[in-house]
Amino acid sequence: MSAQSLNTPLVLTRRRPRLAELAFNFAIRACVFFALGFLLALLAFVVYKGWSRLDSRLWEGMPTARKSRIDTAGVQSAILGTLWVVLTTAAIALPLGISAAIYLEEYADNRRWYNRILELNIQNLAGVPSIVFGILGLGIIARAFGLGFSVITAAITLALLVLPTVIIASREAIRAVPSSIRHASLALGASKWQTVWRQVLPAAVPGIATGSILAVSRAIGEAAPLLMLGAVTLVLFNPDGFDSVYTTLPIQIFNLIKAPFDGFQELASAAIVLLLAILLAMNALAIFIRNRYAKKW
Amino acid sequence: MVNDMVTVMPSSRGGVEITPQEKVPNYREAQTVLEMRDVSVSYGAFKAVRHVDLRIGEREITALIGPSGCGKSTVLRALNRMNDLVPGASMTGSVTYHDQDIYASQVDPIEVRRHIGMVFQKPTPFPKSIYDNVAYGPRVHGRKLSKAELDDVVEEALTGAALWDEVKNKLKASGLSLSGGQQQRLCIARTIAAGPEVILADEPCSALDPIATSRIEELLLELAKKYTIVIVTHNMQQAARISDRTAFFTAELDDDGERFGRLVEMDQTTTIFNSPGDRRTADYIAGRFG
């Protein structure tokens, strides 16, 4: 005998609107719209404001402090300064961070107290405000090591700043490689190092690359620690070595906005557009790599 | 081969009955390749397998059977030091390979695994080309091979694993593009190419359909002409079909109520299936437990 009584009609259509569901649906859409809308408004504003300066003068001209020269000024030394600093940062942070991640994931014995302390402190380090790294750079790298206000000081400081991010992202990528791959390799008579180098790392490269690009893009946008490290000065020439004085885009934008004259704000807006374009391009590359090399097992 | 000599048929008791048609020739004379003496394996404080003694004969197929939790996979992994990879695992007793203790302090487990290879339950091709999968062993062993010589090793291994005809035109394709059964044969080819004497197989067919399973079984029978094979299986018919000798394990409770695995008996497969020496073996084979 069926549970459905013969007397009551079978109703499958919705009887009343589900208010809670509708309200929740609306709320989450509003949140997304708010976040995205804010970003778009910001972008539209800087593009509008900097439109008149978004041309070759931006990368061909040098910064200036003089009102009379603002029409031909640009941010060339800051663009090249950013490139120098960030490439050096990557050259320091990536090998260190990836090696540390390999140690922590593949070699460190979690039951040892010192390895657990190491892990905990890497997590903590990731949460340290960047200005604190600036003070560390000033006190130890610039002064104690005598490296001064140079590209290398900035790069070492930024490398320390992004190192925890690189380590954490690389560890996650390495951990995502199934242990069956490791066991299969070891069962064929491969050594631990061969297994890591030939199987684990290649399989983890997409994840490591994604994390590394995001870490480096953070370094590009970072201004706070560099305020401490001499990047604030007006630099009228391009860096030519690791010991060279330098300025970077975020710092240059900060300088331009401070200036109380017409024309400086527009140049600052144009520089912001350039900085955002670089950051968005790097993030897009990270997403592309992540999707292109999605998990194969 | 062995499957020609025994017939497997469903018995009236619901289990399996084997009719030996001929004695396995030279059984007693088979050279001992691997021997376990009083082996116990612990994971942390838990002694998972206790007091196992067994002998693996040269170019024989030895099947390890028994209910789940009886420690047969643990015993298998103890034979090529794969248990070393399990954190907290430890072992007492001795495992000898051609009379050398493979757990002696001067022994390199990497060398042990080059002689005693392993095929796993789930096919685990590397996310690389079919060619690179098979060439992996020779490459990591540092063998100085020319391109042509390596090509030969790969072809020979794939032929040996009955996979060559299916993949010869797509050696550059990913190992993961193959079907499950093909992947498992690729893993066997990869193991062969590493040049071992012994192949350990841990339930190699349990993730495969019946057709792929029978191809793997045929392959193992063929490989037993050249290699010594130890196979863990939960499938009694499989043990009966392909093995020369069978070791029956079971799980028991000790005085503290802890479950542990032990070897009940080991004998010629026909003996184990027809006239087992132990009541528990008979019950398991008749399907009365497990």
Interface residues (C-beta under 8 A of the other chain):
Chain A: D109 R111 P178 S180 I181 R182 H183 A184 S185 L186 A187 L188 G189 A190 S191 Q194 R198 Q199 P202 A203 K296 W297
Chain B: N80 M82 L85 P87 I110 E111 R113 R114 G117 M118 F120 K122 T124 F126 P127 Y136 G137 V140 H141 S174 L176 C187 R190 T191 A194
